[in-house]
């Protein structure tokens, strides 16, 4: 079996037994990236990767294993901050931005002795699913495993379309420190892999409370040996209907645009972000910098967010959307009282965003399905996924 087709854990085993070296693993990944020429990466980190490979090889040779994935290369989506490495989040407004710090998940994968391959391409601020270099790079064998972000189901949908696994953790299970914010109440970082066990292993590395992120929490919970039968919330005759899914998309659109409007306000051309060289005064600095820096999707969300948060529309739109969000969360939790896991199409927009609104964990499967569990029920998802792989 070629190196670039190995699962992350299989590759790790060969690295830990000395059958392969870290440099050989990197060579295979970079060769696949060059051969495919698919533009799945926004930036490669060859110099730092090979420098770190020499350091890690010494530890591996000495039998010092800091994690089950020690020595394994990992790709990281370009909206996750990496110290000294350009992080642009797919937007012109962040063109050339070099973070002065690492995201919390980067600190954790480095502490686990994994190696950063490069930053994967993405839609601007992850506001869509047209470009998901993390899922495509894993599918194409350019990286054995990756980290991406999921807000309204973008990562899950992309992974299911490409025939790989992707986890959206319970909201708060993984620190968001260093993730370029889009919708702060829904953004989450999760693993992408060709094998469910790889996803579980990387999740165990990156999860946990971070005192620098007030929304992060300690994770608890374990899988049942045999999860109860899955049910689809809007397709299966065995499941009770959830009519509130009809309100999921409208509620998501209002909340997502409102939070995007707030988060993108920092890119004003003065304190942060692209600064237009055509501006002649303060007003033009704001208008031209944001006009040139943002793409069409970001502009649309900023405009709608401004509208729904305005004094004349706040009660009619934002407050109602937040009420709908709570009802959707309650409906999904009620459905999960009857079974351990729900199953829904990973291409169904309402099913995707309802999980994000509720803050529940979900795992996209290669067959186009997503599995949904109770809060902090990731282990149950992985147990069910292992059954799927058999």
ChimeraX attribute file (.defattr): number of C-alpha atoms within 10 A of each C-alpha:
attribute: neighborCount
match mode: 1-to-1
recipient: residues
	/A:1	5
	/A:2	7
	/A:3	18
	/A:4	22
	/A:5	19
	/A:6	17
	/A:7	21
	/A:8	28
	/A:9	21
	/A:10	16
	/A:11	24
	/A:12	24
	/A:13	18
	/A:14	16
	/A:15	23
	/A:16	24
	/A:17	12
	/A:18	14
	/A:19	9
	/A:20	15
	/A:21	22
	/A:22	29
	/A:23	20
	/A:24	13
	/A:25	23
	/A:26	26
	/A:27	16
	/A:28	19
	/A:29	23
	/A:30	20
	/A:31	14
	/A:32	18
	/A:33	20
	/A:34	12
	/A:35	10
	/A:36	14
	/A:37	10
	/A:38	14
	/A:39	15
	/A:40	24
	/A:41	24
	/A:42	18
	/A:43	17
	/A:44	18
	/A:45	15
	/A:46	15
	/A:47	10
	/A:48	14
	/A:49	19
	/A:50	18
	/A:51	12
	/A:52	19
	/A:53	23
	/A:54	13
	/A:55	13
	/A:56	22
	/A:57	21
	/A:58	11
	/A:59	16
	/A:60	20
	/A:61	14
	/A:62	10
	/A:63	12
	/A:64	13
	/A:65	16
	/A:66	15
	/A:67	17
	/A:68	19
	/A:69	26
	/A:70	28
	/A:71	32
	/A:72	27
	/A:73	28
	/A:74	27
	/A:75	28
	/A:76	27
	/A:77	29
	/A:78	33
	/A:79	28
	/A:80	28
	/A:81	28
	/A:82	25
	/A:83	15
	/A:84	12
	/A:85	21
	/A:86	21
	/A:87	25
	/A:88	28
	/A:89	27
	/A:90	23
	/A:91	21
	/A:92	17
	/A:93	26
	/A:94	21
	/A:95	15
	/A:96	13
	/A:97	18
	/A:98	15
	/A:99	17
	/A:100	10
	/A:101	14
	/A:102	18
	/A:103	19
	/A:104	22
	/A:105	26
	/A:106	23
	/A:107	14
	/A:108	16
	/A:109	21
	/A:110	15
	/A:111	13
	/A:112	20
	/A:113	25
	/A:114	25
	/A:115	26
	/A:116	25
	/A:117	26
	/A:118	26
	/A:119	31
	/A:120	30
	/A:121	25
	/A:122	27
	/A:123	20
	/A:124	23
	/A:125	24
	/A:126	29
	/A:127	21
	/A:128	17
	/A:129	16
	/A:130	11
	/A:131	21
	/A:132	25
	/A:133	27
	/A:134	33
	/A:135	34
	/A:136	26
	/A:137	28
	/A:138	27
	/A:139	21
	/A:140	18
	/A:141	22
	/A:142	29
	/A:143	35
	/A:144	29
	/A:145	28
	/A:146	31
	/A:147	28
	/A:148	30
	/A:149	31
	/A:150	22
	/A:151	26
	/A:152	29
	/A:153	28
	/A:154	25
	/A:155	33
	/A:156	33
	/A:157	26
	/A:158	26
	/A:159	31
	/A:160	23
	/A:161	19
	/A:162	19
	/A:163	19
	/A:164	23
	/A:165	32
	/A:166	34
	/A:167	32
	/A:168	32
	/A:169	27
	/A:170	28
	/A:171	24
	/A:172	27
	/A:173	27
	/A:174	28
	/A:175	25
	/A:176	25
	/A:177	21
	/A:178	19
	/A:179	24
	/A:180	22
	/A:181	23
	/A:182	23
	/A:183	23
	/A:184	17
	/A:185	17
	/A:186	25
	/A:187	24
	/A:188	28
	/A:189	27
	/A:190	26
	/A:191	29
	/A:192	37
	/A:193	28
	/A:194	27
	/A:195	22
	/A:196	27
	/A:197	18
	/A:198	24
	/A:199	25
	/A:200	20
	/A:201	16
	/A:202	26
	/A:203	23
	/A:204	15
	/A:205	18
	/A:206	22
	/A:207	23
	/A:208	17
	/A:209	17
	/A:210	18
	/A:211	11
	/A:212	11
	/A:213	15
	/A:214	12
	/A:215	17
	/A:216	20
	/A:217	18
	/A:218	12
	/A:219	18
	/A:220	12
	/A:221	12
	/A:222	13
	/A:223	16
	/A:224	14
	/A:225	9
	/A:226	11
	/A:227	15
	/A:228	14
	/A:229	13
	/A:230	21
	/A:231	23
	/A:232	23
	/A:233	23
	/A:234	19
	/A:235	13
	/A:236	13
	/A:237	10
	/A:238	12
	/A:239	17
	/A:240	14
	/A:241	15
	/A:242	14
	/A:243	12
	/A:244	17
	/A:245	23
	/A:246	13
	/A:247	16
	/A:248	24
	/A:249	19
	/A:250	16
	/A:251	24
	/A:252	22
	/A:253	17
	/A:254	23
	/A:255	26
	/A:256	25
	/A:257	25
	/A:258	23
	/A:259	22
	/A:260	25
	/A:261	25
	/A:262	18
	/A:263	16
	/A:264	22
	/A:265	12
	/A:266	12
	/A:267	19
	/A:268	20
	/A:269	21
	/A:270	14
	/A:271	9
	/A:272	13
	/A:273	23
	/A:274	25
	/A:275	21
	/A:276	21
	/A:277	11
	/A:278	10
	/A:279	14
	/A:280	10
	/A:281	8
	/A:282	10
	/A:283	10
	/A:284	16
	/A:285	20
	/A:286	17
	/A:287	15
	/A:288	19
	/A:289	23
	/A:290	24
	/A:291	16
	/A:292	13
	/A:293	23
	/A:294	23
	/A:295	17
	/A:296	11
	/A:297	13
	/A:298	21
	/A:299	17
	/A:300	14
	/A:301	21
	/A:302	22
	/A:303	14
	/A:304	18
	/A:305	22
	/A:306	19
	/A:307	19
	/A:308	21
	/A:309	22
	/A:310	14
	/A:311	10
	/A:312	10
	/A:313	13
	/A:314	15
	/A:315	13
	/A:316	12
	/A:317	18
	/A:318	22
	/A:319	17
	/A:320	14
	/A:321	22
	/A:322	16
	/A:323	11
	/A:324	20
	/A:325	22
	/A:326	12
	/A:327	18
	/A:328	24
	/A:329	19
	/A:330	14
	/A:331	18
	/A:332	22
	/A:333	16
	/A:334	12
	/A:335	21
	/A:336	18
	/A:337	10
	/A:338	15
	/A:339	16
	/A:340	23
	/A:341	24
	/A:342	23
	/A:343	23
	/A:344	23
	/A:345	22
	/A:346	28
	/A:347	19
	/A:348	15
	/A:349	16
	/A:350	22
	/A:351	24
	/A:352	25
	/A:353	23
	/A:354	25
	/A:355	24
	/A:356	27
	/A:357	26
	/A:358	22
	/A:359	22
	/A:360	24
	/A:361	24
	/A:362	31
	/A:363	30
	/A:364	33
	/A:365	28
	/A:366	23
	/A:367	16
	/A:368	21
	/A:369	21
	/A:370	28
	/A:371	26
	/A:372	29
	/A:373	26
	/A:374	25
	/A:375	20
	/A:376	22
	/A:377	23
	/A:378	30
	/A:379	18
	/A:380	24
	/A:381	29
	/A:382	21
	/A:383	19
	/A:384	24
	/A:385	20
	/A:386	13
	/A:387	10
	/A:388	12
	/A:389	10
	/A:390	5
